[in-house]
């Protein structure tokens, strides 16, 4: 499995726009590209962080942009983007509540 961590600093007042765009893009990617989905977080330093999982890097690279309007919503709300972190999953003990 393959994962990517994304991180942004948002334009004040555009948090809901970003969240709405992220939700649209994530749903489109999961439905059309084979992603396992993503989680969006706020961090203690004021940045926003998303963690996305994929079957492999090739599946992610082949995805393209399934929701350009949602991506535009996100980009308009970003004041600063940080380099993504690509991860190969070695071991996985993360479980949803009630599934372990």
Secondary structure as UniProt FT lines:
FT   STRAND          2..10
FT   TURN            12..13
FT   HELIX           15..33
FT   STRAND          37..42
FT   TURN            44..45
FT   STRAND          48..54
FT   HELIX           57..61
FT   HELIX           68..77
FT   STRAND          78..88
FT   TURN            97..98
//
